[in-house]
């Protein structure tokens, strides 16, 4: 009779690792190669409690052309990708990343599809037509479409309220808000400026001095918008700035620093995402973290779970955000 101890010896791992691997303990952290080796040895030795080695699945991950061009501007998408790859590899599965512009050449039917980011309605219909698969999980998309596919996103309202609470709790009463212009038909209820205005209705002691709509969501867009604002204003800038993304916030800090305005003293800044880039500047950037890596992990878990489900109830998943404190606020 084959025992766990026999498999552990042949695989050169501990009996506890073998037991947790064969029982699919989700907290076990081993490489997919090690997991496969344990399964193969168990099969070869005729371990009676092991019926079959799970078949590897192949998943398609669709993204935009520019999602992975720059680690600072696209830190959000890199974190999502990292989470997806971690779970896919741990399960011993395979994923192929393809930009939407190259989707036409895909003629293979995958076990499931993950779609990263926001798209126009026509683009989503195009994706659905090409992939020919009902197992689609959207991640980072800012609304829960009536088609009712699984969606992993962040709670825009809660994140905005956390940021504005931090501004108010620190005693600041006037602020600027910067965000990129929407090009993807995001419903009004999911736009950050909508929730900024909603917040102000209940907290009238706080004043939005100006809403700066940037020509993008990255570092350069934030830098240009802040430079233009400083050039056309002779009044002192408000005591606080709320940037809708970390890259915009980093660009704002660069523009202010060039004008000898001291961030963390003359003006105070908070942004959103909680990316690693916030810690690479001086002062470090205070940010609302909505767990983008965890969003990617959850999307990969959902698309895998859906492979064998006969019936499922589509869900919209978000994680409780938190503020990562930095020197900018």
C-alpha positions in Angstrom: 0.0 0.0 0.0 1.4 3.4 -1.1 1.6 6.0 1.7 2.0 9.8 1.6 5.5 9.2 3.1 6.5 7.1 0.0 5.4 9.8 -2.4 7.2 12.5 -0.4 10.5 10.5 -0.4 10.3 10.0 -4.2 9.4 13.7 -4.8 12.0 14.9 -2.3 9.5 17.0 -0.4 7.9 16.8 3.0 4.9 14.5 3.7 3.0 17.7 4.7 3.6 19.2 1.2 2.4 16.1 -0.5 -0.7 15.9 1.6 -1.6 19.6 1.0 -0.9 19.3 -2.7 -3.0 16.2 -3.3 -5.8 17.8 -1.2 -5.5 21.1 -3.2 -4.8 23.3 -0.2 -5.2 26.8 -1.6 -2.7 28.3 0.9 0.1 26.0 -0.4 2.8 27.9 -2.2 4.8 25.6 -4.5 5.7 25.9 -8.2 3.5 24.2 -10.8 6.4 22.0 -11.8 6.7 20.6 -8.2 2.9 20.1 -8.0 2.9 18.2 -11.3 5.8 16.1 -10.1 4.0 15.1 -6.9 0.9 14.1 -8.9 2.9 12.1 -11.5 4.8 10.2 -8.8 1.5 9.5 -6.9 0.0 8.1 -10.1 3.1 6.1 -10.9 3.2 4.5 -7.5 -0.5 3.7 -7.7 -1.7 5.9 -4.8 -5.2 4.7 -4.3 -6.8 8.0 -3.2 -5.7 9.8 -6.4 -8.1 9.2 -9.3 -6.8 11.4 -12.1 -4.3 14.2 -12.7 -6.2 17.3 -13.6 -6.0 18.3 -17.3 -4.3 21.6 -17.9 -6.5 24.3 -19.2 -5.7 27.1 -21.7 -7.0 30.6 -21.1 -6.9 33.7 -23.3 -6.2 37.1 -21.7 -7.3 40.1 -23.8 -5.8 43.6 -23.2 -5.3 46.9 -25.0 -2.2 47.5 -27.2 -0.6 50.0 -24.7 -1.5 48.2 -21.4 2.1 46.9 -20.9 4.3 49.6 -22.4 5.3 51.5 -19.3 5.7 50.3 -15.7 4.9 53.7 -14.1 1.9 54.6 -16.3 0.6 51.1 -16.5 1.4 49.9 -13.0 -2.3 49.1 -12.5 -2.3 46.7 -15.5 1.0 45.1 -14.7 -0.2 44.3 -11.2 -3.4 42.7 -12.6 -1.3 40.7 -15.1 1.0 39.6 -12.3 -2.0 38.3 -10.3 -3.4 36.4 -13.3 -0.1 34.8 -14.1 0.5 33.7 -10.5 -2.8 31.8 -10.2 -2.6 30.3 -13.7 0.9 29.0 -13.2 0.1 27.7 -9.7 -2.8 25.6 -11.2 -0.5 24.2 -13.9 -2.5 25.9 -16.6 -1.5 28.1 -19.6 -2.5 31.6 -20.5 -1.9 33.6 -23.7 -2.0 37.4 -23.6 -3.3 39.0 -26.8 -4.1 42.6 -27.5 -7.5 43.4 -28.9 -6.0 44.7 -32.1 -4.6 41.2 -32.9 -7.7 39.3 -31.8 -8.8 38.6 -35.3 -6.1 36.0 -35.9 -7.2 33.9 -32.9 -9.0 30.9 -34.2 -8.6 28.6 -31.1 -11.3 28.0 -28.6 -10.0 28.4 -25.1 -11.3 27.1 -21.8 -12.1 30.7 -20.7 -11.3 34.3 -21.4 -10.1 37.2 -19.2 -10.6 40.7 -20.5 -8.5 43.4 -18.8 -9.7 47.1 -18.7 -12.5 49.3 -20.0 -13.8 49.0 -23.6 -16.5 50.6 -25.7 -19.7 48.5 -26.0 -18.9 47.8 -29.7 -15.4 46.4 -28.7 -17.0 44.1 -26.1 -19.5 42.8 -28.7 -16.5 42.2 -31.0 -14.6 40.3 -28.3 -17.7 38.1 -27.6 -18.1 37.3 -31.3 -14.4 36.4 -31.8 -13.8 34.2 -28.7 -17.0 32.1 -29.0 -17.0 31.4 -25.3 -19.5 32.2 -22.5 -16.8 31.8 -19.8 -15.6 35.4 -19.9 -14.4 37.3 -16.8 -13.8 41.1 -17.0 -11.2 42.6 -14.7 -10.7 46.3 -14.1 -13.9 47.2 -16.0 -15.8 50.1 -14.4 -19.3 48.8 -14.7 -21.3 45.5 -14.4 -22.8 45.1 -17.8 -26.3 43.7 -18.2 -24.9 40.7 -20.1 -23.9 39.5 -16.6 -20.5 38.1 -17.0 -18.3 37.9 -13.9 -16.6 41.2 -13.2 -13.7 42.0 -10.9 -13.3 45.7 -10.3 -13.0 48.3 -7.5 -15.7 50.2 -5.7 -15.2 53.7 -7.2 -17.5 55.4 -4.8 -15.8 53.9 -1.7 -12.3 54.7 -3.0 -13.2 58.4 -3.8 -14.9 58.8 -0.4 -11.8 57.4 1.4 -9.6 59.9 -0.4 -11.8 62.9 0.3 -12.2 61.8 3.9 -8.4 61.8 4.3 -8.3 65.4 2.8 -11.1 66.6 5.1 -9.8 64.8 8.2 -6.4 66.5 7.8 -8.1 69.8 8.0 -7.8 70.9 4.3 -10.9 72.6 2.9 -10.1 73.4 -0.7 -8.8 71.0 -3.3 -8.1 70.4 -7.0 -9.2 67.2 -8.7 -7.4 65.7 -11.7 -8.6 62.8 -13.8 -8.2 61.5 -17.4 -10.9 62.1 -20.0 -13.3 59.1 -20.5 -13.0 57.6 -24.0 -14.7 54.3 -23.2 -18.4 55.2 -22.6 -18.1 54.5 -18.8 -21.5 55.2 -17.3 -21.8 58.4 -15.2 -22.3 56.4 -12.0 -18.8 54.9 -12.4 -16.9 58.1 -13.1 -14.8 59.4 -10.2 -16.0 63.0 -10.8 -19.6 61.9 -10.2 -18.7 60.6 -6.7 -16.6 63.7 -6.0 -19.6 65.8 -6.6 -21.9 63.4 -4.6 -19.5 63.6 -1.6 -19.5 67.4 -1.7 -23.2 67.5 -1.4 -22.9 66.0 2.1 -19.7 67.8 3.1 -20.2 71.4 2.1 -17.2 72.5 4.2 -15.1 71.1 1.4 -14.7 73.0 -1.8 -13.6 71.7 -5.2 -11.7 74.7 -6.7 -11.3 73.2 -10.1 -11.7 69.9 -12.0 -8.8 69.4 -14.4 -9.6 66.8 -17.1 -6.3 65.5 -18.4 -5.7 64.1 -21.9 -4.7 60.8 -20.4 -4.3 58.8 -17.2 -0.5 58.7 -17.1 2.5 60.7 -15.8 2.8 63.1 -18.7 -0.9 63.9 -18.7 -0.8 64.8 -15.0 2.4 66.8 -15.5 1.1 68.8 -18.4 -2.3 69.6 -16.7 -0.6 70.8 -13.6 1.9 72.9 -15.5 -0.9 74.5 -17.5 -2.9 75.2 -14.3 0.1 76.9 -12.6 0.8 79.0 -15.7 -2.7 80.4 -15.9 -3.2 81.0 -12.1 -1.6 83.7 -10.1 -3.6 82.8 -7.0 -2.0 80.3 -4.5 -2.9 76.8 -5.3 -5.4 75.0 -3.0 -3.9 73.2 0.0 -4.9 69.8 -1.3 -4.9 67.9 -4.6 -6.7 64.7 -5.4 -5.3 62.8 -8.4 -7.5 60.0 -9.8 -4.5 57.7 -10.6 -1.0 57.3 -9.2 0.8 58.2 -12.5 -1.2 61.5 -12.7 -0.3 62.2 -9.0 3.4 61.6 -9.8 3.2 63.9 -12.8 1.6 66.6 -10.5 4.4 66.3 -8.0 7.0 66.8 -10.7 5.3 69.9 -12.0 5.0 71.4 -8.5 8.6 70.6 -7.6 9.8 72.5 -10.7 8.0 75.6 -9.4 9.6 75.2 -6.0 6.3 74.3 -4.4 7.0 71.8 -1.6 4.7 68.8 -1.6 3.8 67.7 1.9 4.2 71.3 3.2 2.9 73.9 0.7 0.4 71.5 -0.8 -0.8 68.0 0.0 -1.6 65.2 -2.4 -3.5 61.9 -2.5 -4.1 59.6 -5.4 -5.6 56.2 -6.3 -4.2 52.7 -7.0 -1.5 52.1 -4.4 1.1 51.1 -6.9 4.8 50.5 -6.1 5.7 53.6 -8.0 4.3 55.7 -5.1 7.2 54.7 -3.0 9.9 55.6 -5.6 9.4 59.4 -5.4 10.1 62.0 -2.8 8.0 62.6 -0.9 6.3 59.2 -1.1 2.7 59.4 -2.5 -0.3 58.8 -0.3 -2.7 56.5 -2.2 -5.9 54.6 -2.0 -5.0 51.0 -2.7 -7.8 48.9 -4.3 -5.6 45.8 -4.6 -5.1 45.5 -8.3 -2.9 42.4 -8.0 -5.6 40.7 -6.0 -8.1 41.7 -8.7 -6.0 39.8 -11.2 -5.7 36.7 -9.0 -9.5 36.7 -8.4 -10.2 36.9 -12.2 -8.0 33.9 -12.8 -9.7 32.0 -9.9 -13.1 32.8 -11.3 -12.3 31.8 -14.9 -10.9 28.5 -13.7 -13.9 27.8 -11.5 -16.3 28.4 -14.3 -14.8 25.8 -16.6 -16.7 22.9 -14.9 -19.8 24.8 -13.6 -23.0 23.8 -15.3 -24.9 26.7 -13.9 -23.5 29.8 -12.3 -24.6 33.2 -10.9 -22.4 35.9 -12.4 -20.9 38.1 -9.7 -19.2 41.5 -9.4 -16.2 41.3 -7.0 -14.3 44.1 -5.3 -12.0 44.2 -2.4 -12.1 46.6 0.6 -9.7 49.5 -0.2 -7.2 51.0 2.2 -5.1 54.1 2.3 -1.4 53.6 2.0 0.2 56.6 3.8 3.0 58.6 2.3 4.7 61.9 2.8 2.6 63.8 0.3 -0.5 64.1 2.6 
